[in-house]
Amino acid sequence: MWAAIKSRLFGSSKPEASAEAPAPAAGAPSSAASESGLTDGFGRRLSDDTVDTVLEDLEIALLQSDVALPVVERIRKDIRKELAGKKLRWGSDAEAAIRSTFEASVRNILAQPPIDLVARIRAQSPKPFVVLVVGVNGTGKTTTVAKLADWLRRQHITVVIAAGDTFRAGAIEQLLVHGERLGIRVVRQQEGSDPAAVAFDAVAHARAKGLDVVLVDTAGRQHTNENLVEEAKKIRRVVQPHLTLFVGDALSGNDTLEQVKQFQAALGIDGLILTKLDADAKGGAALSATFVTKKPLMFVGVGQGYEDLRPFDVDWMVARLLSEGTAS
């Protein structure tokens, strides 16, 4: 993201020189030399008009990176506060100030109070700890449930999966394949069964076997589909989950923001998982979703393998956003 911002702010033009701009002294860098880098050899200062121009360009760069307008306004406010009254030369001084403030603002947005999932699971009494996983179609939600089950298994936590997407036979078969590969029990019923009954059976199984966690997959539903949202509400009433996680697609940009807002209003969300982050060079979805929901980003999907679901790390995300090359 920073590469796009830097390109827009510094890549094409420089502010006009003011009438008071000093002439270059003997031996000072030539205009051509100045243009080869970001430092202005003439030492021009940022005027209020220049700051306004910088912030307008910053807003465009952020919007093009799929950052939602409320987040853009927050970042603009932070940077204006930093630049106000400062004597900065256009070039390296301005870039350093903007970059530093941008980083601090991003960290503030992303650093929601974390949830120590393992600690909460181990502290749960009586068992099991129930996690409800919701989201729209096409985000990789069912695969994410399997990846999360594997991650928990590697933390020495016992898991059972409830195949609550009874709307789609393929989802049940998909989870059965994952369960067989991972050695994890999948509780299911026939296609078209009541998903709340499936979730209830999975909780009963976990309780009888002394298992730590039940992961409840649900049908991918559009946030505008009232019937399927009501179905998810029924599952909540029946199994009373200890944690509800929203799975979103990082490549969906501002659509992810609208989805998570609607799911939070309808169901209540405790944490976020973003998939396909390995293919997202913009990063706007992560900023927007955490800012609007004030909920922590708990895991990110960065590939197809089970091990490619990783606990979210603020430093890692900030490094991606500030990268001047391709995100990795």
C-alpha positions as CSV (number, residue, x, y, z in Angstrom):
1,M,0.0,0.0,0.0
2,W,2.8,2.4,0.9
3,A,4.3,1.9,-2.6
4,A,1.0,3.2,-4.1
5,I,0.9,6.1,-1.7
6,K,4.5,7.1,-2.3
7,S,4.1,6.9,-6.0
8,R,1.1,9.2,-6.0
9,L,2.6,11.7,-3.5
10,F,6.2,11.9,-4.7
11,G,6.5,10.1,-8.0
12,S,5.1,12.5,-10.6
13,S,5.6,16.1,-9.5
14,K,6.9,18.4,-6.9
15,P,5.2,21.4,-5.3
16,E,5.7,24.7,-7.0
17,A,8.5,26.8,-5.6
18,S,7.3,29.8,-3.5
19,A,8.5,33.3,-4.4
20,E,10.7,33.2,-1.4
21,A,12.5,30.1,-2.4
22,P,16.2,30.7,-2.4
23,A,18.2,30.4,-5.5
24,P,20.6,27.5,-5.5
25,A,24.0,28.4,-4.2
26,A,27.2,27.6,-6.1
27,G,27.9,23.9,-5.9
28,A,24.3,23.1,-4.9
29,P,22.6,20.2,-6.6
30,S,21.2,20.9,-10.0
31,S,17.5,20.7,-10.7
32,A,18.1,17.5,-12.7
33,A,20.0,16.0,-9.7
34,S,17.2,16.9,-7.4
35,E,14.6,15.3,-9.6
36,S,16.5,12.0,-9.5
37,G,15.6,11.6,-5.8
38,L,13.0,12.7,-3.3
39,T,15.1,15.4,-1.6
40,D,14.6,19.0,-2.9
41,G,17.9,20.6,-3.0
42,F,16.3,24.1,-2.8
43,G,15.0,23.4,0.7
44,R,11.4,24.5,0.0
45,R,9.0,24.2,3.0
46,L,5.6,22.7,3.1
47,S,2.9,25.3,2.9
48,D,-0.7,24.8,4.1
49,D,-1.8,24.6,0.4
50,T,0.8,21.9,-0.1
51,V,-0.4,19.9,2.9
52,D,-4.0,20.1,1.5
53,T,-2.7,18.7,-1.8
54,V,-0.8,16.0,-0.1
55,L,-3.9,14.9,1.9
56,E,-6.1,14.9,-1.2
57,D,-3.6,12.7,-3.1
58,L,-3.3,10.5,0.0
59,E,-7.0,10.0,0.1
60,I,-7.1,9.0,-3.5
61,A,-4.3,6.5,-3.0
62,L,-5.9,4.9,0.0
63,L,-9.4,4.7,-1.6
64,Q,-7.7,3.0,-4.6
65,S,-6.2,0.5,-2.1
66,D,-9.7,-0.5,-0.9
67,V,-9.5,1.4,2.3
68,A,-13.0,2.5,3.5
69,L,-13.7,6.2,3.7
70,P,-14.1,6.3,7.5
71,V,-10.6,4.8,7.8
72,V,-9.2,7.2,5.2
73,E,-10.6,10.2,7.2
74,R,-9.0,8.8,10.4
75,I,-5.6,8.5,8.7
76,R,-5.9,11.9,7.1
77,K,-6.7,13.5,10.5
78,D,-3.6,11.8,12.0
79,I,-1.3,13.0,9.3
80,R,-2.6,16.5,9.2
81,K,-2.1,16.7,13.0
82,E,1.5,15.6,12.5
83,L,2.3,18.0,9.6
84,A,0.5,21.1,11.1
85,G,3.1,23.8,11.9
86,K,6.1,21.6,11.0
87,K,8.9,23.1,8.9
88,L,9.5,20.3,6.4
89,R,11.3,20.3,3.1
90,W,9.4,18.7,0.3
91,G,11.0,15.4,-0.4
92,S,12.7,13.1,2.1
93,D,11.6,15.1,5.2
94,A,8.0,15.1,4.1
95,E,8.1,11.4,3.1
96,A,9.6,10.4,6.5
97,A,7.0,12.4,8.4
98,I,4.0,11.0,6.4
99,R,5.3,7.5,6.5
100,S,5.9,7.6,10.2
101,T,2.5,9.0,11.0
102,F,0.8,6.6,8.5
103,E,2.5,3.6,10.2
104,A,1.4,4.8,13.7
105,S,-2.2,5.3,12.5
106,V,-2.3,1.9,10.9
107,R,-0.9,0.2,14.1
108,N,-3.6,2.0,16.1
109,I,-6.3,0.7,13.9
110,L,-5.1,-2.9,13.7
111,A,-4.1,-3.2,17.4
112,Q,-7.6,-4.2,18.8
113,P,-7.5,-6.0,22.1
114,P,-6.4,-9.5,21.2
115,I,-8.1,-12.8,22.0
116,D,-5.9,-15.5,23.4
117,L,-7.9,-18.4,21.8
118,V,-5.8,-21.2,23.3
119,A,-6.0,-19.7,26.8
120,R,-9.7,-19.2,26.6
121,I,-10.3,-22.8,25.4
122,R,-8.1,-24.3,28.1
123,A,-9.9,-22.2,30.8
124,Q,-13.4,-23.2,29.6
125,S,-15.3,-25.3,32.1
126,P,-17.4,-27.3,31.4
127,K,-16.1,-28.3,28.0
128,P,-16.5,-27.9,25.1
129,F,-15.6,-24.4,23.9
130,V,-17.9,-23.6,20.9
131,V,-16.8,-21.6,18.0
132,L,-19.4,-20.5,15.4
133,V,-17.9,-19.6,12.0
134,V,-19.9,-17.4,9.6
135,G,-19.4,-15.6,6.3
136,V,-20.7,-15.2,2.8
137,N,-20.3,-17.6,-0.2
138,G,-16.9,-18.0,-1.8
139,T,-14.6,-16.7,0.9
140,G,-13.1,-20.1,1.7
141,K,-15.0,-20.4,4.9
142,T,-15.4,-24.2,5.0
143,T,-11.7,-24.7,4.1
144,T,-10.8,-22.2,6.8
145,V,-12.7,-24.2,9.4
146,A,-10.6,-27.2,8.5
147,K,-7.4,-25.1,8.7
148,L,-8.4,-23.8,12.1
149,A,-9.1,-27.3,13.3
150,D,-5.6,-28.3,12.2
151,W,-4.1,-25.3,13.9
152,L,-5.9,-26.1,17.2
153,R,-4.8,-29.8,16.9
154,R,-1.2,-28.6,16.6
155,Q,-1.7,-26.7,19.9
156,H,-2.7,-30.1,21.5
157,I,-6.4,-29.1,21.6
158,T,-9.0,-31.8,20.7
159,V,-11.5,-30.7,18.1
160,V,-14.8,-31.9,16.6
161,I,-16.3,-30.2,13.5
162,A,-20.0,-29.7,13.0
163,A,-20.9,-29.7,9.3
164,G,-23.6,-27.1,9.6
165,D,-23.7,-26.1,6.0
166,T,-26.5,-28.6,5.2
167,F,-27.6,-26.3,2.3
168,R,-24.8,-27.6,0.2
169,A,-23.9,-31.3,0.0
170,G,-20.5,-30.4,-1.3
171,A,-19.6,-28.6,1.9
172,I,-20.4,-31.8,3.9
173,E,-18.2,-33.9,1.6
174,Q,-15.5,-31.3,1.7
175,L,-15.3,-31.4,5.5
176,L,-15.4,-35.2,5.6
177,V,-12.3,-35.3,3.4
178,H,-10.6,-32.7,5.6
179,G,-11.6,-34.6,8.7
180,E,-10.2,-37.9,7.3
181,R,-6.9,-36.2,6.4
182,L,-6.5,-34.5,9.8
183,G,-7.9,-37.4,11.9
184,I,-10.7,-35.1,13.2
185,R,-14.3,-36.3,13.7
186,V,-16.9,-34.5,11.6
187,V,-20.5,-34.6,12.8
188,R,-23.0,-34.4,10.0
189,Q,-26.5,-35.2,8.9
190,Q,-28.1,-35.5,5.5
191,E,-28.3,-32.6,3.1
192,G,-31.2,-30.3,4.0
193,S,-31.1,-31.2,7.7
194,D,-31.6,-28.6,10.4
195,P,-28.1,-27.1,10.9
196,A,-28.9,-26.2,14.5
197,A,-29.6,-29.9,15.1
198,V,-26.2,-30.8,13.6
199,A,-24.5,-28.2,15.8
200,F,-26.3,-29.6,18.9
201,D,-25.2,-33.1,18.1
202,A,-21.6,-32.0,17.7
203,V,-21.7,-30.3,21.1
204,A,-23.3,-33.4,22.7
205,H,-20.6,-35.6,21.1
206,A,-17.8,-33.3,22.4
207,R,-19.3,-33.2,25.9
208,A,-19.5,-37.0,26.0
209,K,-16.0,-37.5,24.7
210,G,-14.4,-34.8,26.8
211,L,-13.2,-32.9,23.7
212,D,-12.0,-29.3,24.0
213,V,-13.6,-27.5,21.0
214,V,-16.5,-27.6,18.6
215,L,-16.1,-25.7,15.4
216,V,-19.5,-25.1,13.8
217,D,-19.4,-24.5,10.0
218,T,-22.4,-22.7,8.6
219,A,-23.9,-22.2,5.2
220,G,-22.2,-19.3,3.3
221,R,-24.9,-16.7,3.2
222,Q,-25.2,-13.3,1.7
223,H,-25.7,-10.7,4.4
224,T,-28.9,-9.6,2.6
225,N,-30.4,-13.1,2.8
226,E,-32.7,-12.8,5.7
227,N,-33.7,-16.5,5.8
228,L,-30.2,-17.8,6.1
229,V,-29.3,-15.1,8.7
230,E,-32.3,-16.2,10.8
231,E,-30.9,-19.8,10.4
232,A,-27.6,-18.6,11.9
233,K,-29.4,-16.9,14.7
234,K,-31.1,-20.2,15.5
235,I,-27.8,-22.0,15.7
236,R,-26.6,-19.3,18.1
237,R,-29.6,-19.9,20.3
238,V,-29.2,-23.6,20.3
239,V,-25.5,-24.0,21.0
240,Q,-24.7,-20.6,22.6
241,P,-21.2,-20.2,21.1
242,H,-18.4,-18.8,23.2
243,L,-16.9,-17.2,20.1
244,T,-18.3,-16.1,16.7
245,L,-15.8,-15.6,13.9
246,F,-16.5,-13.9,10.6
247,V,-14.5,-15.2,7.6
248,G,-14.0,-12.6,4.8
249,D,-12.2,-12.5,1.5
250,A,-9.4,-9.9,1.5
251,L,-9.8,-9.5,-2.3
252,S,-13.4,-8.3,-1.9
253,G,-12.3,-4.9,-0.8
254,N,-15.1,-2.7,0.5
255,D,-17.7,-5.5,-0.1
256,T,-16.0,-7.3,2.9
257,L,-16.7,-4.1,4.9
258,E,-20.4,-4.1,4.1
259,Q,-20.6,-7.9,4.8
260,V,-19.0,-7.7,8.2
261,K,-21.1,-4.7,9.3
262,Q,-24.3,-6.6,8.5
263,F,-23.1,-9.8,10.2
264,Q,-22.1,-7.9,13.3
265,A,-25.4,-6.2,13.5
266,A,-27.4,-9.5,13.0
267,L,-25.3,-12.0,14.9
268,G,-22.6,-10.2,16.9
269,I,-19.0,-10.9,15.9
270,D,-16.1,-11.5,18.3
271,G,-13.2,-11.8,15.8
272,L,-12.2,-11.8,12.1
273,I,-10.4,-14.1,9.8
274,L,-9.3,-12.8,6.4
275,T,-8.6,-15.3,3.6
276,K,-6.5,-14.9,0.4
277,L,-4.3,-12.3,1.9
278,D,-1.4,-13.7,0.0
279,A,-3.0,-12.4,-3.2
280,D,-4.0,-9.1,-1.8
281,A,-1.4,-6.4,-2.5
282,K,-3.7,-3.6,-1.2
283,G,-4.5,-4.5,2.3
284,G,-7.5,-2.2,2.6
285,A,-9.9,-5.0,3.8
286,A,-7.8,-5.7,7.0
287,L,-7.8,-2.0,7.9
288,S,-11.4,-1.4,7.1
289,A,-12.9,-4.4,8.9
290,T,-11.0,-3.9,12.1
291,F,-11.7,-0.2,12.2
292,V,-15.4,-0.5,11.6
293,T,-16.0,-3.5,13.9
294,K,-13.5,-2.7,16.6
295,K,-12.8,-6.5,16.7
296,P,-9.4,-8.2,16.4
297,L,-8.2,-9.8,13.2
298,M,-7.4,-13.2,14.7
299,F,-6.1,-15.3,11.7
300,V,-5.1,-14.7,8.1
301,G,-5.1,-17.1,5.2
302,V,-1.9,-16.9,3.1
303,G,-2.1,-20.0,1.0
304,Q,-3.8,-23.3,0.2
305,G,-2.1,-25.6,2.8
306,Y,-3.4,-26.3,6.3
307,E,-0.3,-24.5,7.7
308,D,-1.2,-21.4,5.7
309,L,-3.7,-20.2,8.3
310,R,-1.6,-18.0,10.6
311,P,-2.4,-16.1,13.8
312,F,-2.5,-12.4,12.9
313,D,0.6,-10.4,13.7
314,V,0.4,-6.6,13.6
315,D,4.1,-6.2,12.8
316,W,3.8,-8.5,9.9
317,M,0.8,-6.7,8.5
318,V,2.4,-3.3,8.9
319,A,5.5,-4.5,7.1
320,R,3.3,-5.6,4.2
321,L,1.5,-2.3,4.0
322,L,4.7,-0.3,4.2
323,S,6.5,-2.6,1.6
324,E,7.6,-0.7,-1.5
325,G,7.6,-3.9,-3.5
326,T,5.3,-6.8,-3.9
327,A,3.7,-7.9,-0.6
328,S,4.9,-11.3,0.7
